[in-house]
Amino acid sequence: MKKFIVVLLLIFSISLTYAKTKRPFVQLEPKGVLYIGPVTRFGIGASVIFNPFTNLGLRFNLAEINFGDGGTFFSLNQGFFFEGGSFDILYHLPMRQLQPYVHAGFGLATNGETVFSIRGGMGLDFTMNKRLTLFVEPGIMIIDAGVADADFYFRCAGGAKFGIFQ
């Protein structure tokens, strides 16, 4: 009987580990973002994440309202400020409880002039259940409009990731 219980516990622990590392194929990510650089701004927005592989995710920005120094701006994935037209790659490091990841990407937007940005950093996911994950994501951004020196920003995002398709 003891052997049977040990085998059941091993199977349970293996399945529990697998459940915590498996991510939904599509996630919706509402978030709040703080930008600290030459100007300080705050944004509220949403992104969509596709997880085609176990450790690799692709993130696209959907929309963001951005306010602070210089006014308030709204953008739909091709906006002129900060996150507009963005594409990021997320690489999740294999861990059980808190799931760290590395992210890197770029953004491109035009609105009378072309703005290019690159960004990178680390993130930390905390899985609440199969469909809900909380996250925090510090990083840096380099934004260049081509007409002046590039601007460096510290970027800190936080929010939730909701699993849509398993």
Beta strands, then each sheet from edge to edge (+ up, - down):
strand 1: 26-36
strand 2: 40-50
strand 3: 56-68
strand 4: 71-76
strand 5: 86-92
strand 6: 98-110
strand 7: 114-127
strand 8: 132-144
strand 9: 151-165
sheet 1: 4+ 3- 2+ 1- 9+ 8- 7+ 6- 5+
end
